[in-house]
Each structure stands twice: as C-alpha cells, then as structure tokens.
C-alpha cells in the first residue's frame, strides 16, 4: 500500500491560470499542466527569492521534496516554451 500524500501549504492562488502561445487559437496547441504546488515552488524560489531550505519550510515539505517539485515545474515550463504549448495552472 502506498504512503498517504502529505498536504503542502500553498498560499498563492493565480488570477490567471492559462497562458497561451501568441497568435494561436485554442485548437492549435497542446497544454502543459502545472500543479498549484509547482507554481508555488517557482514563486517562492524565483519571484520572492527565498533559499531552497526556507521555501521548503514555508511549504511544509523537506528540502529534497521541494527540489523534486521545483525540478518538475522547470521541466514542464521548458517543454511549454520550447515546443510552443500552452501552460495551465491546475
């Protein structure tokens, strides 16, 4: 049996939850979905500028879990930008 997932603290709710490639209609591109906790990790690390350990404490996770969340978010953003896909925060 799998271990139950812990609740992570997300204190930010986006006003806009979808970003589309310029000049394309919804039927012209695929979407990459980023979870709210991945968006929160990016916000804490890159926008606010917290160190990884401090950001992990704010999200109530371990530093290694925070790093995995951040790595997943960076990968999804890179795929969305490089391949011209829309990005949705779910």
N, CA, C and O atoms as CSV, one atom per row, in Angstrom:
chain,resi,resn,atom,element,x,y,z
A,1,UNK,N,N,0.848,-1.191,0.000
A,1,UNK,CA,C,0.000,0.000,0.000
A,1,UNK,C,C,0.881,1.238,0.000
A,1,UNK,O,O,1.882,1.298,0.715
A,2,UNK,N,N,0.512,2.208,-0.791
A,2,UNK,CA,C,1.296,3.439,-0.913
A,2,UNK,C,C,1.117,4.327,0.316
A,2,UNK,O,O,0.080,4.320,0.979
A,3,UNK,N,N,2.142,5.068,0.580
A,3,UNK,CA,C,2.108,6.002,1.700
A,3,UNK,C,C,1.180,7.172,1.358
A,3,UNK,O,O,1.207,7.664,0.230
A,4,UNK,N,N,0.354,7.627,2.319
A,4,UNK,CA,C,-0.550,8.745,2.019
A,4,UNK,C,C,0.238,10.034,1.761
A,4,UNK,O,O,1.280,10.276,2.370
A,5,UNK,N,N,-0.279,10.841,0.855
A,5,UNK,CA,C,0.391,12.078,0.469
A,5,UNK,C,C,0.152,13.161,1.527
A,5,UNK,O,O,-0.968,13.341,2.005
A,6,UNK,N,N,1.218,13.874,1.881
A,6,UNK,CA,C,1.092,14.965,2.847
A,6,UNK,C,C,0.519,16.202,2.169
A,6,UNK,O,O,0.702,16.417,0.970
A,7,UNK,N,N,-0.172,17.005,2.957
A,7,UNK,CA,C,-0.696,18.267,2.454
A,7,UNK,C,C,0.417,19.302,2.487
A,7,UNK,O,O,1.112,19.460,3.491
A,8,UNK,N,N,0.572,19.998,1.378
A,8,UNK,CA,C,1.589,21.034,1.292
A,8,UNK,C,C,0.908,22.386,1.319
A,8,UNK,O,O,-0.187,22.559,0.784
A,9,UNK,N,N,1.560,23.325,1.939
A,9,UNK,CA,C,0.975,24.652,2.073
A,9,UNK,C,C,1.186,25.452,0.794
A,9,UNK,O,O,2.314,25.658,0.348
A,10,UNK,N,N,0.086,25.892,0.223
A,10,UNK,CA,C,0.107,26.769,-0.950
A,10,UNK,C,C,-0.663,28.016,-0.562
A,10,UNK,O,O,-1.866,27.952,-0.305
A,11,UNK,N,N,0.017,29.141,-0.519
A,11,UNK,CA,C,-0.617,30.381,-0.068
A,11,UNK,C,C,-0.885,31.355,-1.203
A,11,UNK,O,O,-1.224,32.512,-0.954
A,12,UNK,N,N,-0.742,30.920,-2.414
A,12,UNK,CA,C,-0.914,31.794,-3.566
A,12,UNK,C,C,-1.898,31.160,-4.527
A,12,UNK,O,O,-1.797,29.976,-4.846
A,13,UNK,N,N,-2.836,31.942,-4.978
A,13,UNK,CA,C,-3.828,31.483,-5.940
A,13,UNK,C,C,-3.745,32.395,-7.166
A,13,UNK,O,O,-3.951,33.603,-7.051
A,14,UNK,N,N,-3.450,31.834,-8.326
A,14,UNK,CA,C,-3.256,32.672,-9.511
A,14,UNK,C,C,-4.550,33.318,-9.988
A,14,UNK,O,O,-5.618,32.709,-9.934
A,15,UNK,N,N,-4.441,34.551,-10.453
A,15,UNK,CA,C,-5.603,35.222,-11.040
A,15,UNK,C,C,-5.824,34.735,-12.469
A,15,UNK,O,O,-6.954,34.694,-12.956
A,16,UNK,N,N,-4.735,34.369,-13.127
A,16,UNK,CA,C,-4.801,33.816,-14.478
A,16,UNK,C,C,-4.249,32.406,-14.395
A,16,UNK,O,O,-3.172,32.194,-13.839
A,17,UNK,N,N,-4.979,31.433,-14.946
A,17,UNK,CA,C,-4.492,30.063,-14.811
A,17,UNK,C,C,-4.124,29.400,-16.134
A,17,UNK,O,O,-3.807,28.211,-16.160
A,18,UNK,N,N,-4.163,30.157,-17.236
A,18,UNK,CA,C,-3.747,29.591,-18.517
A,18,UNK,C,C,-2.975,30.642,-19.308
A,18,UNK,O,O,-3.367,31.807,-19.367
A,19,UNK,N,N,-1.883,30.213,-19.907
A,19,UNK,CA,C,-1.040,31.070,-20.728
A,19,UNK,C,C,-0.928,30.404,-22.091
A,19,UNK,O,O,-0.600,29.222,-22.189
A,20,UNK,N,N,-1.203,31.172,-23.142
A,20,UNK,CA,C,-1.242,30.596,-24.481
A,20,UNK,C,C,-0.151,31.199,-25.351
A,20,UNK,O,O,0.267,32.336,-25.130
A,21,UNK,N,N,0.311,30.441,-26.338
A,21,UNK,CA,C,1.268,30.983,-27.295
A,21,UNK,C,C,0.626,32.119,-28.090
A,21,UNK,O,O,-0.542,32.031,-28.470
A,22,UNK,N,N,1.372,33.162,-28.336
A,22,UNK,CA,C,0.865,34.337,-29.035
A,22,UNK,C,C,0.424,33.981,-30.453
A,22,UNK,O,O,1.146,33.313,-31.193
A,23,UNK,N,N,-0.757,34.431,-30.811
A,23,UNK,CA,C,-1.254,34.291,-32.165
A,23,UNK,C,C,-1.839,32.933,-32.516
A,23,UNK,O,O,-2.107,32.667,-33.688
A,24,UNK,N,N,-2.045,32.069,-31.531
A,24,UNK,CA,C,-2.617,30.760,-31.805
A,24,UNK,C,C,-3.961,30.622,-31.111
A,24,UNK,O,O,-4.172,31.141,-30.014
A,25,UNK,N,N,-4.865,29.910,-31.772
A,25,UNK,CA,C,-6.152,29.646,-31.143
A,25,UNK,C,C,-6.052,28.396,-30.285
A,25,UNK,O,O,-5.071,27.659,-30.387
A,26,UNK,N,N,-7.022,28.148,-29.461
A,26,UNK,CA,C,-7.005,27.022,-28.518
A,26,UNK,C,C,-6.859,25.678,-29.225
A,26,UNK,O,O,-6.274,24.753,-28.662
A,27,UNK,N,N,-7.368,25.554,-30.420
A,27,UNK,CA,C,-7.295,24.288,-31.148
A,27,UNK,C,C,-5.905,24.042,-31.740
A,27,UNK,O,O,-5.608,22.922,-32.157
A,28,UNK,N,N,-5.052,25.065,-31.785
A,28,UNK,CA,C,-3.751,24.957,-32.451
A,28,UNK,C,C,-2.619,24.455,-31.569
A,28,UNK,O,O,-1.537,24.181,-32.090
A,29,UNK,N,N,-2.808,24.321,-30.277
A,29,UNK,CA,C,-1.699,23.932,-29.410
A,29,UNK,C,C,-2.151,22.992,-28.302
A,29,UNK,O,O,-3.330,22.943,-27.950
A,30,UNK,N,N,-1.203,22.256,-27.766
A,30,UNK,CA,C,-1.447,21.378,-26.633
A,30,UNK,C,C,-1.182,22.149,-25.345
A,30,UNK,O,O,-0.568,23.215,-25.363
A,31,UNK,N,N,-1.650,21.600,-24.229
A,31,UNK,CA,C,-1.432,22.225,-22.928
A,31,UNK,C,C,-0.475,21.404,-22.086
A,31,UNK,O,O,-0.485,20.174,-22.126
A,32,UNK,N,N,0.348,22.100,-21.325
A,32,UNK,CA,C,1.174,21.501,-20.289
A,32,UNK,C,C,0.548,21.937,-18.969
A,32,UNK,O,O,0.334,23.129,-18.749
A,33,UNK,N,N,0.255,20.988,-18.094
A,33,UNK,CA,C,-0.393,21.326,-16.830
A,33,UNK,C,C,0.623,21.356,-15.692
A,33,UNK,O,O,1.389,20.415,-15.490
A,34,UNK,N,N,0.605,22.457,-14.964
A,34,UNK,CA,C,1.466,22.642,-13.795
A,34,UNK,C,C,0.551,22.719,-12.583
A,34,UNK,O,O,-0.438,23.452,-12.589
A,35,UNK,N,N,0.883,21.962,-11.545
A,35,UNK,CA,C,0.047,21.980,-10.343
A,35,UNK,C,C,0.260,23.288,-9.579
A,35,UNK,O,O,1.246,23.994,-9.790
A,36,UNK,N,N,-0.675,23.592,-8.697
A,36,UNK,CA,C,-0.541,24.813,-7.895
A,36,UNK,C,C,0.678,24.747,-6.985
A,36,UNK,O,O,1.306,25.773,-6.725
A,37,UNK,N,N,1.025,23.563,-6.500
A,37,UNK,CA,C,2.203,23.469,-5.637
A,37,UNK,C,C,3.480,23.677,-6.439
A,37,UNK,O,O,4.455,24.205,-5.904
A,38,UNK,N,N,3.502,23.279,-7.708
A,38,UNK,CA,C,4.658,23.570,-8.553
A,38,UNK,C,C,4.769,25.069,-8.816
A,38,UNK,O,O,5.867,25.626,-8.793
A,39,UNK,N,N,3.638,25.719,-9.067
A,39,UNK,CA,C,3.641,27.170,-9.271
A,39,UNK,C,C,4.075,27.890,-7.995
A,39,UNK,O,O,4.792,28.888,-8.060
A,40,UNK,N,N,3.648,27.394,-6.846
A,40,UNK,CA,C,4.042,27.990,-5.569
A,40,UNK,C,C,5.547,27.835,-5.341
A,40,UNK,O,O,6.191,28.756,-4.838
A,41,UNK,N,N,6.107,26.691,-5.702
A,41,UNK,CA,C,7.542,26.475,-5.555
A,41,UNK,C,C,8.326,27.464,-6.421
A,41,UNK,O,O,9.319,28.033,-5.968
A,42,UNK,N,N,7.885,27.667,-7.656
A,42,UNK,CA,C,8.540,28.641,-8.537
A,42,UNK,C,C,8.420,30.043,-7.958
A,42,UNK,O,O,9.379,30.816,-7.981
A,43,UNK,N,N,7.241,30.369,-7.440
A,43,UNK,CA,C,7.027,31.703,-6.851
A,43,UNK,C,C,7.958,31.936,-5.670
A,43,UNK,O,O,8.605,32.979,-5.585
A,44,UNK,N,N,8.029,30.979,-4.768
A,44,UNK,CA,C,8.868,31.150,-3.585
A,44,UNK,C,C,10.352,31.250,-3.932
A,44,UNK,O,O,11.068,32.084,-3.379
A,45,UNK,N,N,10.806,30.405,-4.842
A,45,UNK,CA,C,12.231,30.357,-5.175
A,45,UNK,C,C,12.652,31.497,-6.086
A,45,UNK,O,O,13.664,32.148,-5.827
A,46,UNK,N,N,11.895,31.752,-7.149
A,46,UNK,CA,C,12.331,32.690,-8.172
A,46,UNK,C,C,11.748,34.092,-8.051
A,46,UNK,O,O,12.439,35.070,-8.339
A,47,UNK,N,N,10.509,34.208,-7.637
A,47,UNK,CA,C,9.890,35.534,-7.561
A,47,UNK,C,C,10.224,36.203,-6.232
A,47,UNK,O,O,10.666,37.352,-6.203
A,48,UNK,N,N,10.012,35.488,-5.140
A,48,UNK,CA,C,10.307,36.055,-3.826
A,48,UNK,C,C,11.797,35.991,-3.533
A,48,UNK,O,O,12.326,36.858,-2.837
A,49,UNK,N,N,12.490,34.966,-4.057
A,49,UNK,CA,C,13.926,34.863,-3.899
A,49,UNK,C,C,14.381,34.155,-2.635
A,49,UNK,O,O,15.478,34.411,-2.139
A,50,UNK,N,N,13.546,33.268,-2.110
A,50,UNK,CA,C,13.932,32.529,-0.912
A,50,UNK,C,C,14.939,31.441,-1.260
A,50,UNK,O,O,14.954,30.918,-2.374
A,51,UNK,N,N,15.773,31.115,-0.289
A,51,UNK,CA,C,16.643,29.955,-0.439
A,51,UNK,C,C,15.771,28.705,-0.431
A,51,UNK,O,O,14.639,28.728,0.054
A,52,UNK,N,N,16.300,27.635,-0.965
A,52,UNK,CA,C,15.523,26.412,-1.088
A,52,UNK,C,C,15.074,25.874,0.267
A,52,UNK,O,O,13.952,25.383,0.387
A,53,UNK,N,N,15.911,25.954,1.269
A,53,UNK,CA,C,15.535,25.441,2.590
A,53,UNK,C,C,14.412,26.268,3.203
A,53,UNK,O,O,13.490,25.713,3.802
A,54,UNK,N,N,14.479,27.589,3.059
A,54,UNK,CA,C,13.431,28.460,3.604
A,54,UNK,C,C,12.115,28.253,2.857
A,54,UNK,O,O,11.045,28.251,3.466
A,55,UNK,N,N,12.195,28.082,1.555
A,55,UNK,CA,C,10.990,27.850,0.759
A,55,UNK,C,C,10.353,26.510,1.126
A,55,UNK,O,O,9.129,26.394,1.174
A,56,UNK,N,N,11.178,25.510,1.383
A,56,UNK,CA,C,10.658,24.197,1.781
A,56,UNK,C,C,9.938,24.283,3.118
A,56,UNK,O,O,8.905,23.642,3.311
A,57,UNK,N,N,10.474,25.068,4.038
A,57,UNK,CA,C,9.815,25.256,5.339
A,57,UNK,C,C,8.468,25.929,5.153
A,57,UNK,O,O,7.491,25.538,5.790
A,58,UNK,N,N,8.398,26.938,4.288
A,58,UNK,CA,C,7.126,27.630,4.043
A,58,UNK,C,C,6.075,26.698,3.441
A,58,UNK,O,O,4.885,26.835,3.724
A,59,UNK,N,N,6.515,25.754,2.614
A,59,UNK,CA,C,5.567,24.817,2.007
A,59,UNK,C,C,5.333,23.584,2.874
A,59,UNK,O,O,4.533,22.716,2.527
A,60,UNK,N,N,6.026,23.513,3.992
A,60,UNK,CA,C,5.928,22.370,4.921
A,60,UNK,C,C,6.321,21.059,4.250
A,60,UNK,O,O,5.617,20.055,4.362
A,61,UNK,N,N,7.453,21.080,3.553
A,61,UNK,CA,C,7.997,19.876,2.937
A,61,UNK,C,C,9.470,19.783,3.302
A,61,UNK,O,O,10.045,20.711,3.870
A,62,UNK,N,N,10.061,18.664,2.972
A,62,UNK,CA,C,11.501,18.538,3.137
A,62,UNK,C,C,12.185,19.246,1.970
A,62,UNK,O,O,11.559,19.541,0.952
A,63,UNK,N,N,13.466,19.511,2.135
A,63,UNK,CA,C,14.202,20.188,1.080
A,63,UNK,C,C,14.273,19.332,-0.181
A,63,UNK,O,O,14.187,19.855,-1.293
A,64,UNK,N,N,14.429,18.024,-0.014
A,64,UNK,CA,C,14.509,17.148,-1.186
A,64,UNK,C,C,13.172,17.084,-1.932
A,64,UNK,O,O,13.152,17.039,-3.162
A,65,UNK,N,N,12.071,17.080,-1.203
A,65,UNK,CA,C,10.754,17.096,-1.848
A,65,UNK,C,C,10.537,18.411,-2.582
A,65,UNK,O,O,10.013,18.425,-3.696
A,66,UNK,N,N,10.938,19.516,-1.963
A,66,UNK,CA,C,10.824,20.826,-2.613
A,66,UNK,C,C,11.626,20.831,-3.911
A,66,UNK,O,O,11.157,21.345,-4.926
A,67,UNK,N,N,12.830,20.265,-3.885
A,67,UNK,CA,C,13.667,20.203,-5.088
A,67,UNK,C,C,13.003,19.375,-6.182
A,67,UNK,O,O,13.071,19.746,-7.354
A,68,UNK,N,N,12.367,18.271,-5.830
A,68,UNK,CA,C,11.661,17.459,-6.826
A,68,UNK,C,C,10.486,18.223,-7.435
A,68,UNK,O,O,10.256,18.154,-8.642
A,69,UNK,N,N,9.750,18.944,-6.604
A,69,UNK,CA,C,8.627,19.753,-7.102
A,69,UNK,C,C,9.138,20.819,-8.059
A,69,UNK,O,O,8.566,21.022,-9.130
A,70,UNK,N,N,10.212,21.497,-7.676
A,70,UNK,CA,C,10.789,22.571,-8.484
A,70,UNK,C,C,11.339,22.035,-9.809
A,70,UNK,O,O,11.146,22.655,-10.855
A,71,UNK,N,N,12.006,20.911,-9.770
A,71,UNK,CA,C,12.552,20.308,-10.986
A,71,UNK,C,C,11.437,19.928,-11.951
A,71,UNK,O,O,11.558,20.143,-13.157
A,72,UNK,N,N,10.357,19.365,-11.430
A,72,UNK,CA,C,9.216,19.012,-12.253
A,72,UNK,C,C,8.595,20.257,-12.894
A,72,UNK,O,O,8.237,20.241,-14.071
A,73,UNK,N,N,8.473,21.317,-12.125
A,73,UNK,CA,C,7.896,22.556,-12.646
A,73,UNK,C,C,8.781,23.168,-13.726
A,73,UNK,O,O,8.275,23.615,-14.755
A,74,UNK,N,N,10.097,23.196,-13.507
A,74,UNK,CA,C,11.017,23.735,-14.512
A,74,UNK,C,C,10.930,22.939,-15.810
A,74,UNK,O,O,10.932,23.517,-16.897
A,75,UNK,N,N,10.854,21.621,-15.699
A,75,UNK,CA,C,10.760,20.772,-16.888
A,75,UNK,C,C,9.490,21.096,-17.675
A,75,UNK,O,O,9.532,21.261,-18.894
A,76,UNK,N,N,8.373,21.185,-16.975
A,76,UNK,CA,C,7.103,21.452,-17.650
A,76,UNK,C,C,7.096,22.831,-18.308
A,76,UNK,O,O,6.582,22.986,-19.416
A,77,UNK,N,N,7.662,23.831,-17.633
A,77,UNK,CA,C,7.748,25.168,-18.229
A,77,UNK,C,C,8.629,25.154,-19.468
A,77,UNK,O,O,8.292,25.766,-20.482
A,78,UNK,N,N,9.757,24.459,-19.389
A,78,UNK,CA,C,10.664,24.389,-20.530
A,78,UNK,C,C,9.990,23.721,-21.723
A,78,UNK,O,O,10.118,24.202,-22.849
A,79,UNK,N,N,9.281,22.631,-21.498
A,79,UNK,CA,C,8.566,21.947,-22.582
A,79,UNK,C,C,7.528,22.886,-23.189
A,79,UNK,O,O,7.395,22.956,-24.411
A,80,UNK,N,N,6.799,23.600,-22.356
A,80,UNK,CA,C,5.790,24.528,-22.861
A,80,UNK,C,C,6.381,25.636,-23.705
A,80,UNK,O,O,5.818,25.995,-24.739
A,81,UNK,N,N,7.501,26.181,-23.281
A,81,UNK,CA,C,8.125,27.285,-24.017
A,81,UNK,C,C,8.805,26.783,-25.292
A,81,UNK,O,O,8.604,27.356,-26.363
A,82,UNK,N,N,9.601,25.728,-25.188
A,82,UNK,CA,C,10.369,25.242,-26.339
A,82,UNK,C,C,9.467,24.714,-27.447
A,82,UNK,O,O,9.724,24.968,-28.624
A,83,UNK,N,N,8.416,23.985,-27.090
A,83,UNK,CA,C,7.544,23.390,-28.101
A,83,UNK,C,C,6.292,24.219,-28.384
A,83,UNK,O,O,5.413,23.751,-29.108
A,84,UNK,N,N,6.182,25.416,-27.847
A,84,UNK,CA,C,5.063,26.302,-28.151
A,84,UNK,C,C,3.725,25.794,-27.661
A,84,UNK,O,O,2.716,25.919,-28.355
A,85,UNK,N,N,3.710,25.218,-26.463
A,85,UNK,CA,C,2.472,24.710,-25.881
A,85,UNK,C,C,1.926,25.718,-24.878
A,85,UNK,O,O,2.660,26.550,-24.345
A,86,UNK,N,N,0.636,25.625,-24.636
A,86,UNK,CA,C,0.027,26.448,-23.603
A,86,UNK,C,C,0.399,25.895,-22.229
A,86,UNK,O,O,0.719,24.715,-22.087
A,87,UNK,N,N,0.353,26.756,-21.232
A,87,UNK,CA,C,0.675,26.352,-19.868
A,87,UNK,C,C,-0.536,26.652,-18.997
A,87,UNK,O,O,-1.026,27.780,-18.963
A,88,UNK,N,N,-1.018,25.619,-18.284
A,88,UNK,CA,C,-2.178,25.789,-17.421
A,88,UNK,C,C,-1.801,25.428,-15.991
A,88,UNK,O,O,-1.178,24.397,-15.737
A,89,UNK,N,N,-2.189,26.289,-15.070
A,89,UNK,CA,C,-2.003,26.004,-13.640
A,89,UNK,C,C,-3.315,25.408,-13.157
A,89,UNK,O,O,-4.360,26.057,-13.208
A,90,UNK,N,N,-3.253,24.171,-12.691
A,90,UNK,CA,C,-4.490,23.493,-12.275
A,90,UNK,C,C,-4.579,23.368,-10.784
A,90,UNK,O,O,-5.554,22.824,-10.266
